Amino acid sequence: MDTTTWDQICRIREWLDDETPQTGDEDRRLLRILKISEEVGEVAEALHGALAANPRKGASHTWDDVRKELCDVAVTTLVALATLTEKPDAEFEGRLKQLVDRISPASGPDREAVETGV
């Protein structure tokens, strides 16, 4: 992600900080993390609707709705991360690197082939 994305995430966090009724820092962190679960529930609802899995509701959503809700989960998660640390970009990039390193060949000819594209 680039700095524009993180600037926008921090702008949303700052807006929430300003507009949310006064709560302590602890409650703010807990509520931001809890909000992720709410958003995941909306993904599940959209998925059920896209698959017409609920006969009572039928095809109530589209795959566009699922993608939109997934984006909401990602943004909500990044806002929560920005609430927990002053450097959410570094935290995210560091963790992403760890995850990619876990699936990359550790060393030897395979690692060299990955790095050189051979």
C-alpha positions in Angstrom: 0.0 0.0 0.0 1.2 3.5 -0.6 1.2 6.5 1.6 -2.1 7.8 0.2 -3.9 4.7 1.4 -2.4 5.1 4.9 -3.2 8.8 4.9 -6.8 8.0 4.1 -6.9 5.3 6.8 -5.6 7.7 9.4 -8.1 10.4 8.2 -10.9 8.0 8.9 -9.4 7.1 12.3 -9.1 10.8 13.2 -12.7 11.5 12.1 -13.9 8.6 14.2 -11.9 9.9 17.1 -13.5 13.3 16.8 -17.1 12.1 16.1 -17.4 9.2 18.5 -18.9 10.0 21.9 -16.2 10.3 24.6 -14.8 7.0 25.6 -11.6 6.0 27.1 -8.7 4.8 25.0 -9.3 1.2 26.2 -13.0 1.3 25.1 -12.1 2.9 21.8 -9.6 0.1 21.0 -12.1 -2.6 22.0 -14.9 -1.1 20.0 -12.8 -0.7 16.9 -11.7 -4.3 17.0 -15.3 -5.4 17.7 -16.4 -3.5 14.6 -14.4 -5.9 12.5 -16.7 -8.7 13.6 -19.7 -6.7 12.6 -18.2 -6.1 9.1 -17.4 -9.8 8.7 -21.0 -10.6 9.5 -22.0 -8.3 6.6 -19.7 -10.2 4.3 -21.4 -13.4 5.3 -24.8 -11.9 4.8 -23.8 -10.7 1.3 -22.3 -14.1 0.4 -25.5 -15.8 1.5 -27.5 -13.4 -0.7 -25.1 -13.8 -3.7 -25.5 -17.6 -3.4 -29.3 -17.3 -2.8 -28.6 -19.6 0.2 -31.5 -18.4 2.2 -34.7 -19.6 0.5 -36.8 -16.9 2.4 -34.7 -14.1 0.9 -33.5 -15.5 -2.4 -30.8 -13.7 -4.4 -30.7 -10.6 -2.2 -27.1 -9.6 -2.9 -24.6 -9.7 -5.8 -20.9 -10.5 -5.9 -20.3 -6.8 -6.2 -21.9 -6.6 -2.7 -19.5 -9.3 -1.4 -16.5 -7.4 -2.8 -17.7 -4.1 -1.3 -18.2 -5.8 2.1 -14.7 -7.4 1.9 -13.3 -3.9 1.3 -15.2 -2.6 4.4 -13.6 -5.4 6.5 -10.1 -4.5 5.2 -10.6 -0.7 5.9 -12.1 -1.4 9.3 -9.2 -3.7 10.2 -6.7 -1.1 9.1 -8.5 1.6 11.1 -8.3 -0.6 14.2 -4.6 -1.2 13.6 -4.1 2.6 13.3 -5.9 3.0 16.6 -3.5 0.6 18.3 -0.2 2.0 16.9 1.3 5.2 15.8 3.0 3.4 12.8 0.3 1.2 11.3 2.0 1.2 7.9 5.3 -0.2 9.4 3.3 -2.7 11.5 1.4 -4.0 8.5 4.3 -4.1 6.1 6.4 -5.9 8.7 3.8 -8.6 9.3 3.1 -8.9 5.6 6.8 -9.5 5.0 6.8 -12.2 7.7 3.9 -14.0 6.1 5.5 -13.9 2.6 8.8 -15.1 4.1 7.0 -18.1 5.5 5.9 -19.2 2.1 9.1 -18.4 0.3 11.9 -21.0 -0.1 14.3 -20.5 2.7 17.6 -20.9 0.8 19.4 -22.9 -1.8 18.7 -23.2 -5.5 15.0 -22.8 -5.2 15.4 -19.4 -3.4 17.9 -18.3 -6.0 15.5 -19.2 -8.8 12.7 -17.2 -7.1 14.9 -14.2 -6.6 16.3 -14.2 -10.2 13.1 -15.3 -11.9 14.8 -18.4 -13.4 
